[in-house]
Structures are given as structure tokens and as C-alpha cells.
Amino acid sequence: MSNAIPLLAARVLLAVIFIMAGLQKFGAIAGTAGYIGSVGLPMPVLLAWLAAIFETLAGLAILAGFRTRETAWFLAVFCLFTGFVFHFQPSDQMQMISLMKNLAMAGGFIALAASGPGRISVDARTNPARFAAA
């Protein structure tokens, strides 16, 4: 059985949260910068803009299956970093649930990095021999 459809579904499900979150940040840079500053990170306004750009572009890359393995690794690291920096608060159950969500997404991205994007992807169109059996 081909894994093209399940891998496409995985990419869509993993990508949508980053596309939506990135676009939302563009409309709320001040709030995002405030949240970043609240945990003590430097240059919160710059980091807010970088997060908005990264989340949107990385989400779109995963959705399209463009440079999937590399992007998936970057997003896995991003999920782990943001999970522990912003959500590791053992006394707050909702923050710990958010941490677990980030850990689960990181796991999904690691699996995607290991498996690749599948045949229904930009990567497969640019290197068809590599994805012929996928």
C-alpha cells in the first residue's frame, strides 16, 4: 500500500497549526512580543517577527512538501524549545498540556523527517526517483 495519502494527511495536520499561528502573530506582534518578553528572552519584538515569519513559511513548506526533511527537523527543535521555554510550568495544568502538545508535534516532525514527504509533494516532483516507491 502506498503511503502517499497518509503522509499528505500528516503534513496537512502538522502544517495547519503553524500556518494559522504564524498568520495570527502578524496581526498581534505586540502581544506576541509581550509574551516573549515575559519569559526573559531578549529582543522580543524582533523574535516575534521572526516567529511569525518562521511559523508561516515553515508551515507552508511542510504543507507543500518542500524541503520537508530539513523543515521538519527545524520545526521539531522549535517545538521543543518553545515548549520548554514557554510552557514548562508544573504548577499550571494547562501549560503542561501545551508542553505535551509541543512534544507530540515534535515527535510528528521527527517521524516526518525520517520518512520524508511522500509522493504527493514538491520534493517528489523535483526528485522523482527518490520517491518512486513511497
Residue frames as a rotation matrix with the C-alpha (Angstrom) as fourth column:
MET 1
0.576 0.817 0.000 0.00
0.817 -0.576 0.000 0.00
0.000 0.000 -1.000 0.00
SER 2
-0.138 -0.594 0.793 1.23
0.539 -0.717 -0.443 3.45
0.831 0.366 0.419 -0.84
ASN 3
-0.114 0.049 -0.992 1.93
0.957 -0.264 -0.123 5.83
-0.268 -0.963 -0.017 1.99
ALA 4
-0.740 -0.222 0.635 1.38
0.504 -0.808 0.305 8.92
0.446 0.545 0.710 -0.18
ILE 5
0.125 0.887 0.444 -2.07
0.133 -0.458 0.879 9.79
0.983 -0.050 -0.175 1.19
PRO 6
0.701 0.120 -0.703 -1.22
0.693 0.119 0.711 9.20
0.168 -0.986 0.000 4.89
LEU 7
-0.339 -0.889 -0.308 1.95
0.911 -0.392 0.130 11.31
-0.236 -0.237 0.942 4.54
LEU 8
-0.585 0.240 0.775 -0.01
0.294 -0.827 0.478 14.08
0.756 0.508 0.414 2.83
ALA 9
0.539 0.841 -0.044 -2.58
0.292 -0.137 0.946 13.96
0.790 -0.523 -0.320 5.64
ALA 10
0.373 -0.489 -0.789 0.19
0.918 0.068 0.392 14.09
-0.138 -0.870 0.474 8.25
ARG 11
-0.694 -0.675 0.250 1.76
0.711 -0.696 0.099 17.10
0.108 0.246 0.963 6.53
VAL 12
-0.196 0.705 0.682 -1.57
0.167 -0.661 0.731 18.93
0.966 0.257 0.012 6.36
LEU 13
0.729 0.554 -0.401 -2.37
0.439 0.070 0.896 18.25
0.524 -0.829 -0.193 10.01
LEU 14
0.116 -0.774 -0.622 1.11
0.952 -0.092 0.293 19.26
-0.284 -0.626 0.726 11.17
ALA 15
-0.679 -0.479 0.556 1.24
0.674 -0.706 0.216 22.35
0.289 0.521 0.803 8.96
VAL 16
0.123 0.843 0.523 -2.10
0.541 -0.499 0.677 23.95
0.832 0.199 -0.518 9.70
ILE 17
0.701 0.155 -0.696 -1.30
0.707 -0.279 0.650 24.93
-0.094 -0.948 -0.305 13.29
PHE 18
-0.259 -0.890 -0.374 1.90
0.728 -0.434 0.531 26.70
-0.635 -0.135 0.761 12.23
ILE 19
-0.621 0.116 0.775 0.34
0.624 -0.525 0.579 28.49
0.474 0.843 0.253 9.27
MET 20
0.432 0.887 0.163 -2.55
0.539 -0.399 0.742 29.72
0.723 -0.233 -0.650 11.42
ALA 21
0.593 -0.258 -0.763 -0.34
0.719 -0.257 0.646 30.66
-0.363 -0.931 0.033 14.38
GLY 22
-0.523 -0.848 0.085 2.16
0.779 -0.435 0.451 32.47
-0.346 0.302 0.888 12.17
LEU 23
-0.403 0.452 0.796 -0.55
0.532 -0.592 0.605 34.46
0.745 0.667 -0.002 10.40
GLN 24
0.680 0.672 -0.292 -2.16
0.604 -0.288 0.743 35.31
0.416 -0.682 -0.602 13.75
LYS 25
0.139 -0.715 -0.686 1.16
0.847 -0.273 0.456 36.62
-0.513 -0.644 0.568 15.04
PHE 26
-0.660 -0.371 0.653 1.39
0.699 -0.622 0.353 39.09
0.275 0.689 0.670 12.14
GLY 27
0.056 0.784 0.618 -1.80
0.238 -0.612 0.754 40.69
0.970 0.105 -0.221 13.44
ALA 28
0.957 0.285 0.060 -0.70
-0.010 -0.174 0.985 40.65
0.291 -0.943 -0.163 17.07
ILE 29
0.168 -0.983 -0.070 3.04
0.338 0.125 -0.933 41.35
0.926 0.133 0.353 17.08
ALA 30
-0.204 -0.246 0.948 2.82
-0.669 -0.671 -0.318 43.48
0.714 -0.699 -0.028 20.23
GLY 31
0.658 0.527 0.538 1.05
-0.753 0.447 0.483 40.72
0.014 -0.723 0.691 22.16
THR 32
0.862 -0.407 -0.302 3.47
0.294 0.887 -0.356 38.10
0.412 0.218 0.885 20.90
ALA 33
-0.074 -0.929 0.364 6.43
0.055 -0.368 -0.928 40.32
0.996 -0.049 0.078 21.82
GLY 34
0.093 0.187 0.978 4.97
-0.902 -0.400 0.162 40.83
0.422 -0.897 0.131 25.28
TYR 35
0.949 0.285 0.138 4.65
-0.316 0.878 0.360 37.08
-0.018 -0.385 0.923 25.78
ILE 36
0.535 -0.830 -0.157 8.21
0.465 0.444 -0.766 36.51
0.705 0.337 0.624 24.56
GLY 37
-0.194 -0.606 0.772 9.48
-0.322 -0.704 -0.633 39.28
0.927 -0.371 -0.058 26.85
SER 38
0.535 0.518 0.667 7.60
-0.777 -0.009 0.630 37.82
0.332 -0.855 0.397 29.80
VAL 39
0.967 -0.239 -0.085 9.89
0.253 0.918 0.306 34.78
0.005 -0.318 0.948 29.84
GLY 40
0.569 -0.763 -0.306 13.02
-0.078 -0.421 0.904 36.94
-0.819 -0.490 -0.299 29.69
LEU 41
0.210 -0.510 0.834 14.11
0.923 0.386 0.004 36.39
-0.324 0.769 0.551 26.09
PRO 42
-0.450 -0.454 -0.769 15.99
0.218 -0.891 0.398 39.34
-0.866 0.011 0.500 24.57
MET 43
-0.891 0.018 -0.453 14.73
-0.391 -0.535 0.748 41.44
-0.229 0.844 0.484 21.65
PRO 44
-0.475 0.744 0.470 11.11
0.276 0.633 -0.723 40.32
-0.836 -0.214 -0.506 21.96
VAL 45
0.404 0.650 -0.644 9.82
-0.449 -0.473 -0.758 42.43
-0.797 0.595 0.100 19.05
LEU 46
-0.229 -0.578 -0.783 12.42
-0.973 0.138 0.183 41.02
0.003 0.804 -0.594 16.67
LEU 47
-0.952 -0.131 0.277 11.77
-0.170 0.978 -0.123 37.49
-0.255 -0.165 -0.953 17.93
ALA 48
-0.088 0.990 0.110 8.02
0.000 0.110 -0.994 37.99
-0.996 -0.087 -0.010 17.48
TRP 49
0.408 0.179 -0.895 8.53
-0.826 -0.345 -0.445 38.97
-0.388 0.921 0.007 13.82
LEU 50
-0.578 -0.700 -0.419 10.94
-0.805 0.575 0.150 36.08
0.136 0.423 -0.896 13.28
ALA 51
-0.760 0.362 0.539 8.49
-0.009 0.824 -0.566 33.64
-0.649 -0.435 -0.623 14.87
ALA 52
0.290 0.922 -0.256 5.63
-0.292 -0.170 -0.941 34.88
-0.911 0.348 0.220 12.69
ILE 53
0.222 -0.292 -0.930 7.72
-0.975 -0.096 -0.202 34.57
-0.031 0.952 -0.306 9.54
PHE 54
-0.787 -0.617 -0.007 9.22
-0.617 0.787 -0.019 31.20
0.017 -0.010 -1.000 10.50
GLU 55
-0.524 0.639 0.563 5.94
-0.031 0.647 -0.762 29.60
-0.851 -0.417 -0.319 11.55
THR 56
0.479 0.759 -0.441 4.14
-0.461 -0.210 -0.862 30.75
-0.747 0.616 0.249 8.41
LEU 57
0.191 -0.469 -0.862 6.87
-0.971 0.035 -0.235 29.82
0.140 0.883 -0.449 5.93
ALA 58
-0.838 -0.509 0.196 7.80
-0.539 0.829 -0.151 26.55
-0.085 -0.232 -0.969 7.62
GLY 59
-0.240 0.846 0.476 4.12
-0.124 0.460 -0.879 25.57
-0.963 -0.270 -0.005 7.82
LEU 60
0.615 0.448 -0.649 3.67
-0.652 -0.174 -0.738 26.31
-0.444 0.877 0.186 4.12
ALA 61
-0.271 -0.802 -0.533 6.84
-0.940 0.339 -0.032 24.34
0.206 0.493 -0.845 3.28
ILE 62
-0.826 0.035 0.563 5.56
-0.230 0.890 -0.393 21.29
-0.515 -0.454 -0.727 5.20
LEU 63
0.194 0.981 0.024 2.14
-0.259 0.075 -0.963 21.62
-0.946 0.180 0.269 3.57
ALA 64
0.619 0.006 -0.786 3.68
-0.779 -0.123 -0.615 21.69
-0.100 0.992 -0.072 0.09
GLY 65
0.837 -0.415 0.357 6.28
0.339 0.905 0.258 19.06
-0.430 -0.095 0.898 0.90
PHE 66
0.725 -0.609 0.321 9.13
-0.003 -0.469 -0.883 21.43
0.688 0.640 -0.342 0.06
ARG 67
-0.338 -0.928 0.155 12.49
-0.350 -0.029 -0.936 20.67
0.874 -0.371 -0.315 1.70
THR 68
0.569 0.822 -0.028 10.42
-0.325 0.256 0.911 18.56
0.755 -0.509 0.412 4.03
ARG 69
0.449 -0.416 -0.791 13.09
0.715 0.698 0.039 16.71
0.537 -0.583 0.610 5.95
GLU 70
-0.642 -0.755 0.132 15.08
0.555 -0.576 -0.601 19.85
0.530 -0.312 0.789 6.80
THR 71
-0.383 0.582 0.717 11.99
-0.483 -0.788 0.382 21.87
0.787 -0.200 0.584 7.65
ALA 72
0.629 0.640 -0.441 10.62
-0.004 0.569 0.822 19.06
0.777 -0.516 0.360 9.82
TRP 73
-0.019 -0.715 -0.699 13.87
0.895 0.300 -0.331 18.98
0.447 -0.632 0.633 11.85
PHE 74
-0.823 -0.275 0.496 13.75
0.110 -0.936 -0.336 22.76
0.557 -0.222 0.801 12.32
LEU 75
0.005 0.916 0.401 10.12
-0.575 -0.325 0.751 22.58
0.818 -0.234 0.525 13.44
ALA 76
0.512 0.109 -0.852 10.86
0.481 0.786 0.390 19.70
0.712 -0.609 0.350 15.83
VAL 77
-0.516 -0.776 -0.364 13.58
0.787 -0.260 -0.560 21.78
0.339 -0.575 0.745 17.50
PHE 78
-0.692 0.343 0.635 11.28
-0.277 -0.939 0.206 24.83
0.667 -0.033 0.745 17.51
CYS 79
0.384 0.907 -0.173 8.52
-0.209 0.267 0.941 22.80
0.899 -0.325 0.293 19.21
LEU 80
0.281 -0.352 -0.893 10.89
0.829 0.557 0.041 21.51
0.483 -0.752 0.448 21.88
PHE 81
-0.772 -0.628 0.103 12.41
0.516 -0.712 -0.475 24.93
0.372 -0.313 0.874 22.51
THR 82
-0.518 0.629 0.580 9.10
-0.480 -0.775 0.411 26.79
0.708 -0.065 0.703 22.70
GLY 83
0.411 0.696 -0.589 7.50
0.114 0.601 0.791 24.00
0.905 -0.392 0.168 24.70
PHE 84
0.098 -0.445 -0.890 10.09
0.946 0.319 -0.055 24.10
0.309 -0.837 0.453 27.45
VAL 85
-0.867 -0.475 0.152 10.67
0.419 -0.859 -0.292 27.87
0.269 -0.190 0.944 27.43
PHE 86
-0.671 0.640 0.374 7.02
-0.527 -0.767 0.366 28.94
0.521 0.048 0.852 27.36
HIS 87
0.271 0.941 -0.204 5.01
-0.580 0.329 0.745 26.02
0.768 -0.083 0.635 28.75
PHE 88
-0.186 -0.352 -0.917 7.10
0.471 0.787 -0.398 24.16
0.862 -0.506 0.019 31.34
GLN 89
-0.507 0.163 0.847 5.16
-0.715 -0.629 -0.307 25.25
0.482 -0.760 0.435 34.40
PRO 90
-0.788 0.124 -0.603 4.44
0.223 0.971 -0.091 22.16
0.574 -0.206 -0.792 36.50
SER 91
-0.809 0.498 -0.312 2.04
0.269 -0.158 -0.950 24.07
-0.523 -0.853 -0.006 38.75
ASP 92
-0.223 0.727 -0.649 -0.19
-0.731 -0.566 -0.382 25.03
-0.645 0.389 0.658 35.79
GLN 93
-0.114 0.233 0.966 -2.02
0.242 0.949 -0.201 22.08
-0.964 0.210 -0.165 34.24
MET 94
0.870 0.493 0.021 -2.97
0.150 -0.223 -0.963 23.98
-0.470 0.841 -0.268 31.06
GLN 95
0.455 -0.786 -0.419 0.63
-0.877 -0.476 -0.060 24.99
-0.152 0.395 -0.906 30.42
MET 96
-0.435 -0.612 0.661 1.75
-0.497 0.775 0.391 21.39
-0.751 -0.158 -0.641 30.93
ILE 97
0.377 0.618 0.690 -0.89
0.394 0.567 -0.723 20.24
-0.838 0.544 -0.030 28.42
SER 98
0.919 -0.101 -0.380 0.56
-0.360 -0.606 -0.709 22.79
-0.159 0.789 -0.594 25.99
LEU 99
-0.081 -0.992 0.093 4.03
-0.901 0.113 0.418 21.37
-0.425 -0.050 -0.904 26.67
MET 100
-0.252 0.053 0.966 2.75
0.071 0.997 -0.037 17.86
-0.965 0.059 -0.255 25.90
LYS 101
0.823 0.558 0.109 1.20
0.191 -0.090 -0.978 19.18
-0.535 0.825 -0.180 22.66
ASN 102
0.573 -0.690 -0.443 4.56
-0.814 -0.541 -0.210 20.61
-0.095 0.481 -0.872 21.67
LEU 103
-0.378 -0.720 0.582 6.29
-0.621 0.663 0.418 17.33
-0.687 -0.203 -0.698 22.49
ALA 104
0.175 0.536 0.826 3.75
0.332 0.758 -0.562 15.41
-0.927 0.372 -0.045 20.40
MET 105
0.957 0.156 -0.244 4.21
-0.149 -0.456 -0.877 17.77
-0.248 0.876 -0.414 17.45
ALA 106
0.109 -0.984 -0.138 7.99
-0.949 -0.144 0.279 17.43
-0.295 0.101 -0.950 17.74
GLY 107
-0.344 -0.178 0.922 7.53
-0.133 0.981 0.139 13.66
-0.930 -0.074 -0.361 17.55
GLY 108
0.649 0.652 0.392 5.39
0.351 0.200 -0.915 14.05
-0.675 0.731 -0.099 14.44
PHE 109
0.807 -0.397 -0.437 8.01
-0.584 -0.648 -0.488 16.24
-0.089 0.649 -0.755 12.82
ILE 110
-0.249 -0.906 0.343 10.79
-0.774 0.399 0.491 13.79
-0.582 -0.143 -0.801 13.68
ALA 111
-0.035 0.321 0.947 8.74
0.293 0.909 -0.297 11.00
-0.955 0.267 -0.126 12.08
LEU 112
0.923 0.385 -0.019 8.16
0.122 -0.337 -0.934 13.18
-0.365 0.859 -0.358 9.00
ALA 113
0.390 -0.864 -0.319 11.87
-0.890 -0.442 0.110 13.98
-0.236 0.241 -0.941 8.81
ALA 114
-0.415 -0.556 0.720 12.64
-0.409 0.821 0.399 10.26
-0.813 -0.128 -0.568 8.93
SER 115
0.041 0.546 0.837 10.00
0.512 0.708 -0.487 9.20
-0.858 0.448 -0.250 6.41
GLY 116
-0.955 -0.285 0.080 10.11
0.226 -0.527 0.819 12.12
-0.192 0.800 0.568 4.01
PRO 117
-0.631 0.706 -0.321 7.10
-0.594 -0.706 -0.385 13.84
-0.498 -0.052 0.865 2.46
GLY 118
-0.036 0.608 0.793 5.79
0.344 0.753 -0.561 11.05
-0.938 0.253 -0.237 0.22
ARG 119
-0.509 -0.198 0.837 4.98
0.832 0.136 0.538 11.14
-0.220 0.971 0.096 -3.49
ILE 120
0.442 0.722 0.532 2.45
0.783 -0.600 0.165 13.98
0.439 0.343 -0.830 -3.25
SER 121
0.570 -0.361 -0.738 4.97
0.442 -0.622 0.646 16.73
-0.692 -0.695 -0.195 -2.63
VAL 122
0.861 -0.389 -0.328 7.21
-0.509 -0.686 -0.520 19.30
-0.023 0.614 -0.789 -4.24
ASP 123
-0.020 -0.922 0.386 10.20
-0.766 0.263 0.587 17.25
-0.643 -0.284 -0.711 -3.09
ALA 124
0.004 0.083 0.997 8.94
0.293 0.953 -0.080 14.23
-0.956 0.292 -0.020 -5.05
ARG 125
0.913 0.369 0.174 8.36
0.278 -0.252 -0.927 16.32
-0.298 0.895 -0.332 -8.17
THR 126
0.666 -0.719 -0.198 11.91
-0.746 -0.634 -0.205 17.67
0.022 0.285 -0.958 -8.06
ASN 127
-0.560 -0.824 0.085 13.46
-0.827 0.562 -0.001 14.25
-0.047 -0.071 -0.996 -7.32
PRO 128
0.380 0.902 -0.207 11.01
-0.907 0.407 0.109 11.62
0.183 0.147 0.972 -8.61
ALA 129
0.031 -0.430 -0.902 13.45
-0.224 0.877 -0.425 8.68
0.974 0.215 -0.069 -8.46
ARG 130
-0.873 -0.433 0.222 13.85
-0.273 0.058 -0.960 9.11
0.403 -0.899 -0.168 -4.69
PHE 131
-0.555 0.742 0.377 10.09
-0.633 -0.081 -0.770 8.88
-0.540 -0.666 0.514 -4.07
ALA 132
-0.504 0.350 -0.789 9.09
-0.707 0.358 0.610 6.33
0.496 0.866 0.067 -6.72
ALA 133
-0.524 0.262 -0.811 8.25
0.326 0.941 0.094 3.63
0.787 -0.215 -0.578 -4.19
ALA 134
-0.986 0.084 -0.147 6.87
0.112 -0.331 -0.937 5.91
-0.127 -0.940 0.317 -1.48
